[in-house]
Every structure is written in structure tokens, then in C-alpha cells.
């Protein structure tokens, strides 16, 4: 039975993986006949809709109206920055809201203890997170990222000769190890250099980049638009996508940059430390290429893109598993298991 489903976004930044998750889940729920709505919390409820991301709307709600919505509809907090929103999260959870935690770095002190006390089952989007949160007494429902493709072509793209060489289009930050990417650019020929896109953590660039690579901005292209599938459209211009994320206690599974790259037909390069034996979703030489350092990254980017065409094909096949028809039933089961509303 179709439902109205509230997606409450409790974070200051409306870019990044949690934002992409919220948008793709909205699309997935819509495709399966539900009516999703994105909300943020504010001092008062606004009647007008604002622009969220991916061209989707959101509405500001007061906490009183958010609690009303939670009492009457399936409600999922798609990201929760505990330090700032603890005072509103507690009544939301007590009223029955579900929660997505995206990686082990997200929960802050006290959050997991509280979730274990109220026995709130949460959604995690990679297998690696289940055991870690279970150790804190928090029960998990593993549901992979939903993903809605914007390109319909399959196989290996036929337009590779027209594309630029390589791009990194996530944050410029410690956990993305952008310093390795910038180091690789020192040894790549001009036409093969990696174009660096995305939000810049200026503390990171000050401490890790500027002194070693004073000219790094020669290959920094800044932010890209947050509206309308910008990640996929940007990736469509390149042959290779580079994301060297490492998150302690995490890995193995997908990130939205990986899936956007496959959708666009890119070869995805990741860090070896992202691979995990207990979650072989990402397999080097199968659906991605893994590298340890700048030297290996340079070596891979100096190879012809056709050498890695099978990884693009495999990545696009994996996206079929993330389609709404496969993911939404798990979301429905999660809400039913919470038991707050009539199924």
C-alpha cells in the first residue's frame, strides 16, 4: 500500500553522501508509488517549498509539526548531526522516527548509547557498519544505497575519445586523501592530470597541501552545481573517476561517487584500503581499480582506458541491484519492524 513517507534531514551541509542518499531514496520511493517529502527543522513551519538538491524540494518544519508528521506517517531521519540536533532528535525518536547512519564517523559521543537504550533499530548502508554498531548495542538493518540512473546506456561508452582524462569530484578533505591525488598530478602529463572538483576543507589544504604543492589550484575547478544530477553530468565528461576515501571501520561497499561514475561510464579508481574481505562489493579488477599511493595512481592513469572497460560494464550491472524495485521493499520492511504505525 502506498504511503506518505517523511524524510527528515538534520545536517547543516546539504551536499555530500547523506544528501545524495536522501535524494535517491526520494526518487526510489516515488518510483514505487509512495509519496516522499523532505523536511528540515526550523523555528517555525514555512508554507513555501525550498530547493534541496538534485532539483528536489524541501519544507522547513517546526519541531511540533515534525512530531505531528512522525506520529501520523512513516518518518525516517536520513542524517542526524547529534551535537547540534540532540534536543530535537530525542523527541523524534521517542515518537517513532527511524534513522540512517552512513558511516562510523557520523555518530558522536552519547548518540549510540542513547540509541541502544531506546532499542532503536537503525539503517546502515554498508555491511561493514553492522558489526561495529552491534558492538555498541545498536541493532542494524543493512539496506544498500538506493540509486536511480540518469543514463540508460549500458556496456562500455563509445565516446571515450571525446572525453577529458580524469576527475575527482568529492570533497577536498582528509578522509578523501586528496593529497594523494594532488601528488599524482605532479607526475602526470598536462593532458592526463586529474581535475579536482568539490567542496574544500581549508584546514586540510592548509595543513596537507599548500606547503608541499603550492600550485595545486592549477587543477582545482571548485564546486559544481548541486542541482540536477551534477555529479553524473560532470563524470560524463571524463574517462576516469578517482575517489580515494578511507573511513576507519568502514569500506567494502559503494559510495555515491562510485555509482555516479559507473552511471556516466567512467572507470572508478579507489584506494586499496577501501576493500574488505567481509564485503566484496567493490572488487579491484572487477568493477573498480584499487591503488595504494600516488605512484600507482599515475601508473593506472597512464594506461589506455580500454584496458579497464570490463570494470565499467560490471559497475553498471551492480547499479541494477540498487534500483528502486530492489531497495524500497527493504525500506518498507524496516518501517514495519519499527512497529510504530499500522503496516
C-alpha positions in Angstrom: 0.0 0.0 0.0 1.3 3.4 -1.0 2.4 5.6 1.9 3.3 9.2 2.6 6.9 9.0 3.9 8.7 11.8 5.6 12.5 12.2 5.1 13.9 14.5 7.7 17.4 15.9 7.0 19.2 17.1 10.1 22.6 18.4 9.0 24.0 21.8 8.1 25.5 20.8 4.8 23.1 19.8 2.0 25.9 18.3 -0.1 27.7 15.0 0.2 26.7 11.4 0.6 23.8 11.9 3.1 22.3 14.5 0.7 22.7 12.2 -2.3 21.2 9.3 -0.2 18.1 11.5 0.7 17.6 12.4 -3.0 18.0 8.9 -4.4 15.7 7.5 -1.7 13.1 10.1 -2.5 13.3 9.1 -6.2 13.2 5.4 -5.3 10.1 5.8 -3.1 8.4 7.8 -5.8 9.1 5.2 -8.4 7.4 2.6 -6.2 4.3 4.6 -5.7 4.9 6.2 -2.4 4.7 10.0 -1.7 8.0 11.1 -0.1 8.5 14.5 1.4 11.8 16.1 2.5 11.8 18.2 5.7 14.4 20.3 7.6 13.7 21.6 11.1 13.4 25.3 11.8 11.9 27.6 14.4 8.7 27.8 12.6 6.9 25.9 9.8 7.0 27.5 6.3 4.3 27.0 3.7 6.7 27.5 0.8 9.0 24.9 -0.6 12.7 25.5 -0.9 15.3 23.8 -3.2 17.1 20.9 -1.6 19.4 19.1 -4.1 19.0 17.2 -7.3 16.2 19.7 -8.1 14.0 18.3 -5.3 12.0 20.4 -2.9 12.1 20.5 0.9 10.0 22.3 3.5 11.0 23.8 6.9 9.0 22.4 9.8 8.8 23.4 13.5 9.6 20.6 15.9 5.9 20.5 16.9 4.8 19.9 13.3 7.6 17.4 12.7 6.4 15.4 15.7 2.9 15.5 14.3 4.1 14.2 11.0 6.1 11.5 12.7 3.0 10.4 14.7 1.0 10.1 11.5 3.3 8.9 8.8 6.4 6.7 8.3 9.3 9.0 9.1 13.0 8.5 8.5 15.8 10.8 9.7 18.2 10.4 6.8 21.1 12.0 8.5 21.5 13.2 12.1 24.2 15.5 13.4 23.8 14.7 17.1 25.8 17.5 18.5 23.6 20.2 17.1 20.2 18.4 16.9 20.1 16.2 20.0 17.3 18.2 21.6 15.0 17.6 18.6 16.2 14.1 17.8 15.3 12.7 21.1 11.5 13.5 20.8 11.6 12.4 17.1 13.0 9.0 18.1 10.6 8.7 21.1 7.7 9.4 18.7 8.9 6.6 16.4 11.2 8.0 13.7 13.7 5.7 12.1 17.3 6.7 11.4 20.0 6.2 8.8 23.7 6.2 9.9 26.0 6.4 6.9 29.4 5.6 8.5 31.2 5.1 11.8 32.4 8.6 11.9 28.9 10.1 12.0 27.6 9.2 15.5 29.0 11.5 18.2 29.5 10.8 21.9 26.3 9.7 23.6 24.4 9.0 20.4 25.0 5.3 20.2 24.4 4.9 23.9 21.1 6.6 23.6 20.0 4.5 20.6 20.9 1.3 22.5 18.9 2.5 25.5 15.7 3.1 23.5 16.4 0.0 21.4 16.0 2.0 18.2 16.9 -0.2 15.1 18.8 1.9 12.5 19.6 1.6 8.8 23.2 1.3 7.7 24.2 1.4 4.0 27.4 -0.8 4.1 27.8 -4.3 5.6 31.0 -3.1 7.5 28.9 -1.0 9.8 26.6 -3.7 11.1 29.2 -5.4 13.4 30.6 -2.1 14.6 27.3 -0.7 15.7 26.1 -4.0 17.1 29.1 -3.9 19.5 27.6 -0.7 20.8 24.3 -2.4 21.4 22.6 -0.9 18.4 20.6 -3.2 16.2 21.0 -2.6 12.4 19.1 -3.2 9.3 21.6 -3.3 6.3 20.0 -1.7 3.3 22.4 -0.7 0.4 22.2 2.7 -1.2 19.3 3.3 -3.5 20.4 4.6 -6.9 18.3 5.9 -9.8 20.3 6.0 -13.1 20.0 9.1 -15.3 21.8 7.5 -18.3 20.2 4.5 -20.0 23.2 3.2 -22.0 24.9 0.0 -20.9 28.3 -1.5 -21.6 31.4 0.5 -22.3 30.8 4.0 -23.6 31.5 4.7 -27.3 32.5 8.4 -26.7 35.7 7.9 -24.7 37.9 9.6 -27.3 35.9 12.9 -26.8 36.2 12.9 -23.0 38.7 14.5 -20.7 41.0 12.2 -18.8 40.3 12.1 -15.1 38.4 13.8 -12.3 38.0 13.7 -8.6 34.6 15.0 -7.7 34.1 14.5 -4.0 35.2 16.7 -1.1 38.8 18.0 -0.8 39.4 16.6 2.6 41.4 14.3 4.9 39.1 11.2 4.5 39.2 11.6 0.7 43.0 11.6 0.7 43.1 14.4 -1.9 46.8 14.9 -1.1 47.5 11.6 -2.9 45.6 12.9 -6.0 47.4 16.2 -6.0 50.8 14.4 -5.6 49.9 12.2 -8.6 49.3 15.4 -10.6 52.9 16.3 -10.1 54.0 13.4 -12.3 51.2 13.3 -14.8 51.4 15.0 -18.2 49.2 18.0 -18.6 46.5 16.2 -20.6 46.3 13.4 -18.1 46.2 15.4 -14.9 43.3 14.9 -12.5 40.8 17.7 -12.4 39.8 18.2 -8.7 36.2 19.3 -8.0 34.3 19.7 -4.8 34.0 21.5 -1.5 37.3 22.4 0.0 38.1 21.8 3.7 40.5 24.7 4.1 42.1 23.3 7.2 43.0 20.2 5.2 44.5 22.2 2.3 46.4 24.5 4.7 48.0 21.6 6.7 48.4 18.9 4.0 48.5 20.6 0.6 49.7 24.2 0.3 53.3 23.8 1.6 54.0 20.7 -0.5 52.1 21.7 -3.6 51.8 25.5 -3.8 50.3 25.3 -7.3 47.7 22.7 -6.6 44.9 25.1 -7.6 46.0 24.9 -11.2 44.0 21.7 -11.3 41.2 22.7 -8.8 37.9 23.5 -10.5 35.9 24.4 -7.4 32.3 23.5 -6.6 29.9 22.1 -9.1 26.2 22.9 -9.1 24.2 21.0 -6.5 21.0 20.9 -8.6 20.1 18.4 -11.3 22.4 15.3 -11.2 25.5 17.4 -11.3 27.8 14.6 -10.2 26.8 12.2 -13.0 26.8 15.0 -15.6 30.3 16.0 -14.5 31.6 12.4 -14.6 30.1 12.0 -18.1 32.9 14.4 -19.3 35.7 12.1 -18.1 37.2 8.7 -18.7 38.4 8.1 -15.1 36.9 8.9 -11.7 39.2 9.0 -8.7 37.9 8.7 -5.1 40.5 7.6 -2.5 38.2 7.5 0.5 39.3 5.7 3.6 37.0 5.6 6.7 38.2 3.7 9.8 36.0 0.7 10.4 34.2 1.1 7.1 34.6 0.2 3.4 33.9 -2.6 1.1 30.6 -1.2 -0.2 29.6 1.6 -2.5 29.6 5.4 -2.3 27.6 7.7 -4.4 30.6 8.9 -6.3 31.3 5.3 -7.3 27.8 4.8 -8.6 27.6 8.2 -10.3 30.9 7.3 -12.1 29.5 4.0 -13.3 26.3 5.6 -14.4 28.3 8.0 -16.5 30.6 5.3 -17.9 33.8 6.1 -16.0 36.5 3.8 -14.8 36.4 4.1 -11.0 39.7 4.2 -9.1 39.6 3.7 -5.3 42.1 3.2 -2.5 43.2 -0.3 -1.7 42.3 0.3 2.0 38.6 0.6 1.0 38.5 -3.1 0.0 37.3 -5.6 2.6 37.1 -9.3 2.6 33.9 -9.3 4.6 32.2 -7.2 2.0 33.4 -7.8 -1.5 31.0 -5.4 -3.2 34.0 -3.4 -4.5 36.4 -5.7 -6.3 39.6 -4.4 -7.8 39.9 -5.5 -11.4 36.2 -6.4 -11.5 34.2 -3.2 -11.0 37.0 -0.8 -10.0 40.8 -0.3 -9.9 42.5 0.0 -6.5 45.7 1.8 -5.8 47.9 2.3 -2.7 49.6 5.6 -3.5 50.4 8.3 -5.9 52.8 6.2 -8.0 50.2 3.5 -8.6 47.6 6.1 -9.4 49.9 7.7 -12.0 50.7 4.2 -13.5 46.9 3.4 -13.9 46.1 6.8 -15.4 48.9 6.4 -17.9 47.3 3.2 -19.2 44.7 3.2 -22.0 41.2 3.5 -20.6 40.2 0.5 -22.8 42.3 -1.7 -20.5 39.6 -1.3 -17.8 36.4 -1.4 -19.9 35.2 -4.6 -18.1 35.1 -2.7 -14.8 32.7 -0.1 -16.2 30.4 -2.9 -17.5 30.5 -4.7 -14.1 29.8 -1.4 -12.3 26.8 -0.7 -14.4 25.5 -4.2 -13.7 25.8 -3.6 -10.0 23.6 -0.5 -10.3 20.7 -2.8 -11.3 20.8 -4.2 -7.7 20.4 -0.6 -6.4 17.2 0.1 -8.4 14.1 1.1 -6.5 12.3 -2.2 -7.1 15.1 -3.9 -5.1 15.7 -1.4 -2.4 12.2 0.0 -1.5 10.8 -3.3 -0.2 13.6 -3.4 2.4 12.7 0.2 3.5 9.1 -0.9 3.8 10.1 -3.9 5.9 12.2 -1.7 8.2 9.3 0.6 8.9 7.0 -2.4 9.6 9.6 -3.8 12.0 9.7 -0.5 13.9 6.1 -1.2 14.7 5.2 2.4 15.4 2.4 2.7 12.8 -0.1 0.3 11.3 1.7 -1.6 8.5 
